Amino acid sequence: MKTLISCLSMVVFSLPLLAAEADHYSKANIPLPDSAETINTKANQFLRQGLDELNQKSDCSDSVKSELELYEKLRDYFANHSRGQLVIDILHDETVPSRVIPKTESIYGDWSIGDGFLLGRPGADKSQLGLMPLIRIGEVNIGVDKLEHMFGMGLIYHKRHNVKGDSLTDVLKNGIFREKTVLGGNMLATGIFSYGDLSANFNGMRFWNHMLLKKDDILGGSYNIGPYVKCEAGRWKPTLTEIDFRNYVDHSMDESVNCRKLATKGGVEKSKKAMADRGIGINSCPNDSQMLTMMYSKYNVPVKGDSKGRTISHWILNLNGLGKVKYFGEFKK
């Protein structure tokens, strides 16, 4: 155990701390207006703005170098709350309705540093981003952090699998490693291992692949969208296909459906108590088993080259409910 904690310490404190969480249970009876149209409009405006700025600097081509330059420029708009203008706008624009839950009023109100340092430390009560606001996109409430995962880890997945050609299994395993370390799921971070984050990572890979659509969607050609952008006569141009995040956001990102796991037994017990205090049964995650089954069917797509015949659903969905995450063997079939 000491060796594990030492290794986690080196990983967590040597990399940027990117962890943020969401609370899908507190104030869940208060409806959230759908912000999809507003967010989609902003996204497509930022896409065109990014292309205009890139065209002022250089011509485009079909090369990998040009493709990577495109992604780097678009990261000015599609990234996390410290860089990406879209997330910044969502967090601060009153035209995007959100549910803000202070940490002290959330299901993590009793969190201690032993449950997860970043969320349990006294300073977390004052952090605006310890718990991300919830927004509604289409039929789904998600934490704004899920968009950050789509844009950040999603691009890492896309570059590794679709550009470099790394196996999807290796890419998904790397995402799990990051979720268990720098992205939250251990006692030195927030103490929350989010399967919803893993789904957001995966769907972010789909989003970035659709940008140029050089390969079929990983779920199959019937899911192809776009491309959103094309290189024509040395200039980047938007196509007639516009970004719509309803094509990527689904209930696999809702952590009351795709249940989180916790780093410690104490965290599990505190989560169950917090749910009970809100009139929610301690075994009510998932709170919609039928929806989780639908998500399983959607992502029950074989991972090409996986020696054990595992499907995408195996890597991004929690079918076992709330519990303590295993640091070794969590994803054994």
C-alpha positions as CSV (number, residue, x, y, z in Angstrom):
1,M,0.0,0.0,0.0
2,K,2.8,2.4,0.8
3,T,4.3,1.8,-2.6
4,L,1.0,2.4,-4.3
5,I,0.5,5.7,-2.4
6,S,4.0,6.8,-3.2
7,C,3.5,6.1,-6.9
8,L,0.2,7.9,-6.9
9,S,1.7,10.9,-5.1
10,M,4.4,11.2,-7.8
11,V,1.9,11.0,-10.6
12,V,-0.7,13.3,-9.1
13,F,1.6,16.1,-7.9
14,S,3.9,16.0,-11.0
15,L,1.1,16.7,-13.5
16,P,-1.5,19.5,-13.8
17,L,-4.5,18.8,-11.5
18,L,-7.4,18.6,-13.9
19,A,-10.0,16.8,-11.7
20,A,-13.5,18.3,-11.2
21,E,-16.6,16.5,-10.2
22,A,-20.4,16.9,-10.6
23,D,-23.4,16.2,-8.3
24,H,-26.3,14.6,-10.1
25,Y,-28.4,14.0,-6.9
26,S,-28.7,17.3,-5.0
27,K,-31.6,19.5,-6.3
28,A,-32.3,16.8,-8.9
29,N,-36.0,17.6,-8.8
30,I,-35.4,21.1,-10.1
31,P,-35.7,21.1,-14.0
32,L,-32.9,22.5,-16.1
33,P,-33.7,24.2,-19.4
34,D,-32.1,22.6,-22.5
35,S,-29.0,24.6,-23.5
36,A,-28.1,22.6,-26.6
37,E,-29.1,25.2,-29.2
38,T,-27.2,28.0,-27.4
39,I,-24.1,25.9,-26.9
40,N,-24.2,24.5,-30.5
41,T,-24.5,28.1,-31.8
42,K,-21.5,29.2,-29.8
43,A,-19.5,26.1,-30.9
44,N,-20.1,26.7,-34.6
45,Q,-19.2,30.4,-34.3
46,F,-16.0,29.5,-32.5
47,L,-15.2,26.9,-35.2
48,R,-15.5,29.5,-37.9
49,Q,-13.5,32.0,-35.9
50,G,-10.7,29.5,-35.3
51,L,-10.5,28.6,-39.0
52,D,-10.3,32.3,-40.0
53,E,-7.4,32.8,-37.6
54,L,-5.6,29.7,-38.8
55,N,-6.0,30.8,-42.4
56,Q,-4.3,34.1,-41.6
57,K,-1.2,32.2,-40.5
58,S,-0.7,29.4,-43.0
59,D,-2.2,27.4,-45.8
60,C,-3.7,24.0,-45.1
61,S,-3.0,20.6,-46.8
62,D,-3.8,17.0,-46.3
63,S,-0.7,16.4,-44.2
64,V,-0.7,15.2,-40.6
65,K,1.2,18.3,-39.8
66,S,-1.6,20.5,-41.1
67,E,-4.2,18.4,-39.3
68,L,-2.4,18.8,-36.0
69,E,-2.1,22.5,-36.5
70,L,-5.9,22.6,-37.0
71,Y,-6.5,20.8,-33.7
72,E,-4.0,23.1,-31.8
73,K,-5.8,26.2,-33.0
74,L,-9.2,24.8,-32.2
75,R,-8.0,24.1,-28.7
76,D,-8.3,27.8,-28.1
77,Y,-12.0,27.3,-28.2
78,F,-12.5,23.6,-27.4
79,A,-10.6,22.9,-24.2
80,N,-10.9,23.2,-20.4
81,H,-12.1,26.1,-18.3
82,S,-8.6,27.7,-18.3
83,R,-8.1,27.8,-22.0
84,G,-11.2,26.8,-24.0
85,Q,-13.5,29.8,-24.8
86,L,-16.6,27.6,-25.2
87,V,-16.3,26.2,-21.6
88,I,-15.4,29.6,-20.3
89,D,-18.6,31.0,-21.9
90,I,-20.7,28.2,-20.6
91,L,-19.5,28.8,-17.0
92,H,-20.0,32.6,-17.1
93,D,-22.7,33.3,-19.7
94,E,-26.1,33.8,-18.1
95,T,-27.8,32.6,-21.4
96,V,-26.6,29.0,-20.5
97,P,-28.8,28.0,-17.5
98,S,-26.9,25.8,-15.0
99,R,-27.3,24.2,-11.6
100,V,-24.6,25.4,-9.2
101,I,-24.2,23.3,-6.0
102,P,-21.7,24.5,-3.4
103,K,-19.6,21.6,-2.1
104,T,-20.9,22.0,1.4
105,E,-24.5,21.5,0.2
106,S,-23.6,18.6,-2.1
107,I,-23.4,14.9,-1.7
108,Y,-19.7,15.5,-1.0
109,G,-20.4,17.9,1.9
110,D,-18.8,15.5,4.4
111,W,-15.8,14.6,2.3
112,S,-12.6,14.6,4.2
113,I,-9.0,14.6,2.9
114,G,-9.0,10.9,3.7
115,D,-11.8,10.4,1.2
116,G,-10.1,12.5,-1.5
117,F,-7.7,15.3,-0.8
118,L,-8.6,17.7,-3.6
119,L,-12.3,17.6,-2.7
120,G,-11.9,17.1,1.0
121,R,-9.4,19.9,1.8
122,P,-10.8,23.0,3.4
123,G,-10.0,25.1,0.3
124,A,-12.4,23.0,-1.8
125,D,-15.3,24.8,-0.1
126,K,-14.2,28.1,-1.7
127,S,-13.3,26.6,-5.1
128,Q,-15.8,27.4,-7.9
129,L,-14.6,24.5,-9.9
130,G,-14.3,21.8,-7.2
131,L,-17.8,20.8,-8.2
132,M,-18.7,21.8,-11.8
133,P,-22.2,23.2,-12.5
134,L,-24.7,20.9,-14.3
135,I,-26.1,21.9,-17.6
136,R,-28.7,20.2,-19.9
137,I,-27.9,19.2,-23.4
138,G,-30.9,17.6,-25.1
139,E,-32.4,15.0,-22.7
140,V,-29.3,14.7,-20.4
141,N,-28.0,16.7,-17.5
142,I,-24.2,16.6,-17.4
143,G,-21.4,18.3,-15.5
144,V,-19.5,20.9,-17.5
145,D,-16.5,18.8,-16.7
146,K,-17.8,16.2,-19.2
147,L,-17.2,18.8,-22.1
148,E,-13.7,19.3,-20.7
149,H,-13.1,15.6,-20.9
150,M,-14.5,15.5,-24.5
151,F,-12.2,18.2,-25.7
152,G,-9.1,17.3,-23.7
153,M,-8.9,13.5,-23.2
154,G,-11.0,13.1,-26.3
155,L,-8.3,14.7,-28.4
156,I,-5.6,12.6,-26.8
157,Y,-7.6,9.5,-27.7
158,H,-8.2,10.7,-31.2
159,K,-4.6,11.5,-31.9
160,R,-3.3,8.2,-30.5
161,H,-5.9,6.0,-32.1
162,N,-6.9,7.7,-35.3
163,V,-3.8,9.6,-36.2
164,K,-0.9,7.5,-34.7
165,G,-2.7,4.2,-35.1
166,D,-2.4,2.9,-31.5
167,S,-4.8,0.1,-30.6
168,L,-8.1,1.3,-29.2
169,T,-7.6,-1.1,-26.2
170,D,-4.3,0.6,-25.3
171,V,-5.9,4.0,-25.6
172,L,-8.8,3.1,-23.4
173,K,-6.6,1.6,-20.8
174,N,-4.5,4.7,-20.7
175,G,-7.6,6.8,-20.2
176,I,-8.5,4.5,-17.2
177,F,-5.0,4.9,-15.8
178,R,-5.3,8.7,-16.0
179,E,-8.8,8.6,-14.4
180,K,-7.3,6.6,-11.5
181,T,-4.4,9.1,-11.0
182,V,-4.4,12.7,-12.2
183,L,-8.0,12.9,-13.2
184,G,-9.6,12.1,-9.8
185,G,-10.0,8.5,-8.9
186,N,-7.7,8.1,-5.9
187,M,-7.5,9.4,-2.4
188,L,-4.8,12.0,-3.3
189,A,-7.1,13.6,-5.9
190,T,-10.9,13.9,-5.5
191,G,-11.4,10.3,-4.6
192,I,-14.0,9.8,-7.3
193,F,-13.5,7.4,-10.2
194,S,-16.0,8.5,-12.9
195,Y,-17.2,6.1,-15.6
196,G,-19.0,9.1,-17.0
197,D,-15.6,10.7,-17.6
198,L,-14.5,7.6,-19.5
199,S,-17.6,7.9,-21.7
200,A,-16.9,11.6,-22.2
201,N,-13.3,10.8,-23.2
202,F,-14.6,8.2,-25.7
203,N,-17.2,10.4,-27.2
204,G,-14.7,13.3,-27.4
205,M,-12.6,11.0,-29.6
206,R,-15.7,10.7,-31.9
207,F,-16.1,14.4,-31.9
208,W,-12.6,15.1,-33.0
209,N,-12.7,12.4,-35.6
210,H,-15.7,14.0,-37.1
211,M,-13.9,17.2,-37.5
212,L,-12.2,15.9,-40.7
213,L,-13.9,12.5,-40.8
214,K,-10.8,10.7,-42.2
215,K,-12.0,7.5,-40.7
216,D,-15.4,5.9,-40.0
217,D,-16.9,6.5,-36.6
218,I,-15.6,4.0,-34.1
219,L,-19.2,2.9,-33.4
220,G,-19.7,2.2,-37.1
221,G,-20.3,4.1,-40.3
222,S,-23.9,4.7,-39.5
223,Y,-22.7,7.1,-36.8
224,N,-20.6,9.2,-39.2
225,I,-21.2,12.9,-38.9
226,G,-19.4,15.6,-41.0
227,P,-16.8,16.4,-41.7
228,Y,-17.2,19.8,-40.0
229,V,-14.1,21.2,-41.7
230,K,-12.4,20.7,-45.1
231,C,-9.2,21.9,-46.7
232,E,-10.0,23.4,-50.1
233,A,-7.4,25.3,-52.2
234,G,-5.1,25.7,-49.2
235,R,-7.8,27.2,-47.0
236,W,-9.7,25.7,-44.1
237,K,-13.4,26.0,-44.6
238,P,-16.5,24.9,-42.5
239,T,-18.8,22.5,-44.3
240,L,-22.6,22.6,-44.2
241,T,-22.5,20.1,-41.4
242,E,-22.6,21.9,-38.1
243,I,-21.6,20.7,-34.6
244,D,-24.5,19.4,-32.5
245,F,-23.4,18.1,-29.1
246,R,-26.6,16.1,-28.8
247,N,-24.8,13.6,-31.1
248,Y,-22.2,13.0,-28.4
249,V,-23.8,13.6,-25.0
250,D,-26.0,10.8,-23.7
251,H,-26.9,9.2,-20.4
252,S,-23.6,7.4,-20.1
253,M,-22.3,10.8,-18.9
254,D,-25.0,11.0,-16.3
255,E,-23.4,9.7,-13.1
256,S,-26.7,8.7,-11.6
257,V,-27.1,6.3,-14.5
258,N,-23.4,5.3,-15.2
259,C,-22.5,5.2,-11.5
260,R,-19.2,6.5,-10.2
261,K,-16.9,4.5,-7.9
262,L,-15.0,5.8,-4.9
263,A,-11.4,5.5,-3.8
264,T,-12.1,4.5,-0.2
265,K,-14.7,2.5,1.8
266,G,-15.4,5.6,3.8
267,G,-16.2,7.5,0.6
268,V,-18.7,4.7,-0.3
269,E,-20.4,4.9,3.1
270,K,-20.6,8.7,3.0
271,S,-22.1,8.6,-0.5
272,K,-24.7,6.2,0.5
273,K,-25.6,8.3,3.6
274,A,-25.8,11.5,1.4
275,M,-28.2,9.7,-0.9
276,A,-30.3,8.5,2.0
277,D,-30.4,12.0,3.4
278,R,-31.9,13.2,0.1
279,G,-34.6,10.5,0.2
280,I,-32.7,8.4,-2.4
281,G,-32.3,4.7,-1.7
282,I,-28.7,3.7,-1.1
283,N,-29.0,1.1,-3.9
284,S,-30.5,3.6,-6.3
285,C,-27.5,3.9,-8.6
286,P,-28.2,3.4,-11.3
287,N,-31.5,5.3,-10.8
288,D,-32.6,4.2,-14.3
289,S,-31.6,0.6,-15.0
290,Q,-33.5,0.6,-18.3
291,M,-31.5,3.6,-19.5
292,L,-28.2,1.9,-18.5
293,T,-29.3,-1.2,-20.5
294,M,-29.9,1.1,-23.5
295,M,-26.4,2.6,-23.1
296,Y,-25.0,-0.9,-22.9
297,S,-26.7,-1.8,-26.2
298,K,-25.4,1.3,-27.9
299,Y,-21.8,0.7,-26.9
300,N,-21.8,-3.1,-27.1
301,V,-19.5,-2.7,-30.2
302,P,-16.5,-5.1,-30.4
303,V,-13.1,-3.4,-30.0
304,K,-11.1,-4.4,-33.0
305,G,-8.1,-6.4,-32.2
306,D,-9.0,-7.0,-28.5
307,S,-7.7,-10.4,-27.7
308,K,-10.4,-11.1,-25.2
309,G,-13.3,-9.9,-27.4
310,R,-14.3,-7.1,-25.1
311,T,-16.6,-4.3,-26.3
312,I,-16.5,-0.6,-25.8
313,S,-19.2,-0.9,-23.1
314,H,-16.8,-2.9,-21.0
315,W,-14.4,0.0,-20.8
316,I,-16.8,3.0,-20.2
317,L,-19.9,1.6,-18.4
318,N,-20.3,0.6,-14.8
319,L,-22.9,-2.2,-14.6
320,N,-22.3,-3.0,-10.9
321,G,-23.5,0.2,-9.1
322,L,-21.9,2.3,-6.5
323,G,-18.8,0.8,-4.8
324,K,-15.1,1.0,-4.1
325,V,-12.9,1.1,-7.2
326,K,-10.2,-1.5,-7.5
327,Y,-6.8,-0.2,-8.6
328,F,-5.9,-3.6,-10.1
329,G,-8.4,-5.8,-11.9
330,E,-11.3,-3.3,-12.0
331,F,-11.8,-4.0,-15.7
332,K,-11.2,-7.8,-15.8
333,K,-14.1,-9.5,-17.6
